Amino acid sequence: IDALIVAQDEIDNLIQSGIENLSGEEMAADDKASWAQRLVDMGFSQHEIARRTSIPAVTINQWLQYRREKEAGVYVHGQNQAKDEGVIKTVKIAQVLGDDLDGKKAVAAKVSAEGLTQIQTTEIARAYHDAPTPEVKLKIIQSPVLSGDTADDILRRSTARVELDKVKEPGEDTE
């Protein structure tokens, strides 16, 4: 059996310092994720971390998933650091798009560039996921997201734009 022996003082200090940093200041998402990962690397489960820190396990899971996605190049810049806005948006994109790394990167870049809300982030990711062709996916990334758009609205509009582009003859005015 492989084992990692860590002095109890080190574990207690790491947990306590994390709790203090989280409660006393606006800790960066990367720091939260690194702190949680260090505890996991020491052999703690997410549920054990939650039990010992009173931080919800779902939050710890989001920090760890955010870290994995950011390491893969998927990252959404959030305006509100204190509310983990970038973490939540990055995780939403990852949950919808799964293993589609290029899709996750494209959607994350759009969300960051346009400052989309959490709801818009989910809807654009769903539309991208459901797009039938690469051309429709490209239109989804290129087109603006309107307030209140659903994934179906975004997908329908992007599909129509692709169809319209096919109808136009080469050399036609493309207003």
BELWOCOR-V876509 format. One record per run of one state. SS is the DSSP state (@ for helix, = for strand, . for the rest). FROM is the first residue (numbers start at 1). TO is the last residue. Records with the same first field share a line. If there is no record, write none. Layout:
BEGIN
SS->FROM-TO  FROM-TO
END
This chain:
BEGIN
.->1-7  25-28  42-45  54-56  72-80  84-84  98-100  115-117  131-133  143-150  168-175
@->8-24  29-41  46-53  57-71  81-83  85-97  101-114  118-130  134-142  151-167
END
